[in-house]
């Protein structure tokens, strides 16, 4: 299994084919192929693909943990109710003025 930015096989039919990690697809670059996250997914530091803010989910593990998202009411949202999602920074932050 190849992580994001790793090599992959476009056809995937050989028993030795290199497949992409979950929620990633094999794309053709100029002279090589590599795994890339599918639309509505974001790459983590460890080369996996997780769901972005407000995407539908069933489990916390499906959502971007670096952005401090969890599965809240079936959508990736701030797990902590005292935080709001900052679109510019791409993560949950404490509410201004509360010293959080």
Residue frames relative to the residue before (quaternion, step in Angstrom):
aa qw qx qy qz dx dy dz
X 1.0000 0.0000 0.0000 0.0000 0.00 0.00 0.00
X 0.2191 -0.7904 0.5633 0.0998 3.55 -0.80 1.04
X 0.3919 -0.7102 0.5366 0.2326 3.56 -1.01 0.84
X 0.7160 -0.4257 0.3224 0.4497 3.57 -1.31 0.14
X 0.7967 0.2137 -0.2535 0.5053 3.54 -1.03 1.03
X 0.5647 0.5868 -0.3844 0.4348 3.58 1.30 -0.01
X 0.6396 -0.5396 0.3823 0.3920 3.59 -1.25 0.30
X 0.0061 -0.7857 0.6186 -0.0020 3.56 -1.25 0.48
X 0.4091 -0.6741 0.5543 0.2663 3.55 -1.35 0.19
X 0.4588 -0.7076 0.4727 0.2554 3.56 -0.79 1.08
X 0.7306 0.4301 -0.2537 0.4657 3.61 0.86 -0.91
X 0.1640 -0.8515 0.4835 0.1196 3.59 1.04 -0.73
X 0.4817 0.7009 -0.4217 0.3145 3.61 1.17 0.38
X 0.5934 0.5706 -0.3700 0.4306 3.60 1.11 -0.52
X 0.5441 -0.6127 0.4510 0.3538 3.57 -1.11 0.59
X 0.6905 0.4331 -0.2643 0.5155 3.59 1.29 -0.31
X 0.3341 0.7656 -0.4884 0.2523 3.59 1.29 0.21
X 0.3370 -0.7170 0.5758 0.2019 3.54 -1.14 0.74
X 0.1497 -0.8005 0.5786 0.0447 3.57 -0.56 1.22
X 0.5095 -0.6444 0.4821 0.3045 3.55 -1.23 0.51
X 0.6193 -0.5318 0.4367 0.3781 3.53 -1.30 0.45
X 0.7050 -0.4569 0.3252 0.4341 3.60 -1.24 0.30
X 0.8445 0.1749 -0.1688 0.4773 3.55 -1.12 0.83
X 0.6167 0.4707 -0.3595 0.5185 3.57 1.25 0.53
X 0.1914 -0.7716 0.5966 0.1101 3.54 -1.26 0.46
X 0.4878 -0.6516 0.5019 0.2926 3.53 -1.22 0.55
X 0.0387 -0.8079 0.5880 -0.0055 3.58 -0.72 1.06
X 0.4477 -0.6753 0.5236 0.2632 3.54 -1.22 0.62
X 0.1699 -0.7306 0.6537 0.1005 3.55 -0.91 0.99
X 0.7831 -0.3010 0.2018 0.5053 3.64 -1.13 -0.20
X 0.8449 0.0152 0.0416 0.5331 3.58 0.49 -1.15
X 0.7546 0.2755 -0.1818 0.5671 3.58 1.22 0.30
X 0.3597 -0.6960 0.5681 0.2518 3.55 -1.34 0.08
X 0.0086 0.7948 -0.6068 0.0023 3.56 -1.19 0.53
X 0.5302 -0.6169 0.4843 0.3221 3.53 -1.29 0.45
X 0.0118 -0.7759 0.6300 -0.0307 3.55 -1.05 0.88
X 0.5491 -0.6143 0.4500 0.3445 3.59 -1.06 0.73
X 0.5010 -0.6355 0.5046 0.3010 3.54 -1.11 0.79
X 0.6704 -0.4761 0.3580 0.4424 3.62 -1.22 0.31
X 0.8081 0.2476 -0.2386 0.4782 3.57 -1.17 0.78
X 0.6409 0.4393 -0.3389 0.5306 3.58 1.26 0.35
X 0.2201 -0.7684 0.5897 0.1158 3.55 -1.19 0.56
X 0.4782 -0.6792 0.4840 0.2752 3.57 -1.07 0.77
X 0.2983 -0.7305 0.5870 0.1812 3.55 -1.02 0.87
X 0.6865 -0.4830 0.3504 0.4157 3.56 -1.30 0.24
X 0.7185 0.4266 -0.2527 0.4877 3.59 1.11 -0.58
X 0.6308 -0.6152 0.3115 0.3558 3.59 1.20 0.52
X 0.5308 0.5948 -0.4256 0.4282 3.58 1.17 0.52
X 0.3646 -0.7113 0.5535 0.2337 3.59 -1.30 0.21
X 0.0143 -0.7968 0.6028 -0.0390 3.56 -0.77 1.10
X 0.6103 -0.5855 0.4009 0.3521 3.55 -1.26 0.39
X 0.4645 -0.6812 0.5103 0.2446 3.51 -1.20 0.75
X 0.7517 -0.3730 0.3201 0.4396 3.52 -1.42 0.05
X 0.8651 0.1093 -0.1536 0.4648 3.54 -1.02 1.06
X 0.4440 0.6496 -0.4888 0.3768 3.61 1.19 0.34
X 0.5707 -0.5961 0.4407 0.3532 3.61 -1.13 0.65
X 0.0366 0.7992 -0.5964 0.0648 3.57 -1.04 0.82
X 0.2946 -0.7231 0.5893 0.2073 3.52 -1.39 0.13
X 0.7926 0.1989 -0.0753 0.5715 3.57 1.16 -0.68
X 0.6096 -0.5542 0.4233 0.3768 3.59 -1.17 0.60
X 0.6519 0.5616 -0.3127 0.4024 3.59 0.98 -0.87
X 0.5898 0.5753 -0.3676 0.4312 3.63 1.22 -0.30
X 0.6969 0.4945 -0.2505 0.4550 3.59 1.19 -0.59
X 0.6336 -0.5517 0.4075 0.3578 3.55 -1.32 0.49
X 0.2594 -0.8029 0.5231 0.1201 3.57 -0.29 1.29
X 0.5910 0.5681 -0.3707 0.4365 3.62 1.10 -0.62
X 0.6837 0.4495 -0.2690 0.5082 3.59 1.10 -0.74
X 0.4372 -0.7172 0.4212 0.3422 3.59 1.38 0.00
X 0.3773 0.7189 -0.4892 0.3187 3.56 1.07 0.84
X 0.0552 -0.7538 0.6536 0.0395 3.52 -1.26 0.60
X 0.5647 -0.5831 0.4469 0.3760 3.58 -1.25 0.22
X 0.0515 0.7982 -0.5881 0.1194 3.55 -0.30 1.35
X 0.8305 -0.0764 -0.0019 0.5517 3.59 -0.60 1.17
X 0.6871 -0.5312 0.2482 0.4290 3.57 0.99 1.01
X 0.6836 0.3859 -0.3074 0.5377 3.60 1.18 0.53
X 0.5044 -0.6230 0.4969 0.3325 3.58 -1.14 0.63
X 0.1801 0.7711 -0.5763 0.2022 3.53 -0.48 1.26
X 0.6885 -0.4400 0.3484 0.4593 3.58 -1.29 0.09
X 0.4119 -0.7300 0.4985 0.2212 3.54 -0.76 1.09
X 0.6989 0.4168 -0.2386 0.5300 3.56 1.09 -0.79
X 0.4138 -0.7442 0.4705 0.2316 3.61 -0.62 1.13
X 0.6483 0.5057 -0.3237 0.4682 3.61 1.22 -0.30
X 0.6592 0.4631 -0.3128 0.5032 3.58 1.27 0.18
X 0.1892 -0.7487 0.6228 0.1256 3.55 -1.26 0.50
X 0.5166 -0.6464 0.4678 0.3105 3.55 -1.19 0.57
X 0.2097 -0.7633 0.6038 0.0935 3.57 -0.81 1.09
X 0.3643 -0.7707 0.4846 0.1962 3.58 -0.34 1.28
X 0.6579 0.5236 -0.3168 0.4390 3.61 0.94 -0.84
X 0.7487 0.3702 -0.2101 0.5082 3.59 0.97 -0.80
X 0.3663 -0.7742 0.4521 0.2491 3.56 1.29 -0.28
X 0.7188 0.3671 -0.2635 0.5283 3.57 1.04 0.78
X 0.5714 -0.5739 0.4629 0.3604 3.53 -1.34 0.28
X 0.0466 -0.7961 0.6031 -0.0152 3.54 -0.95 0.98
X 0.6048 -0.5620 0.4215 0.3750 3.56 -1.21 0.50
X 0.5629 -0.5985 0.4505 0.3494 3.54 -1.17 0.61
X 0.4900 -0.6797 0.4672 0.2822 3.59 -0.83 1.03
X 0.7736 0.3518 -0.2644 0.4560 3.54 -1.07 0.78
X 0.6819 0.4682 -0.2982 0.4763 3.60 1.21 -0.23
X 0.4624 -0.7039 0.4300 0.3253 3.58 1.28 -0.03
X 0.4397 0.6973 -0.4549 0.3370 3.57 1.15 0.52
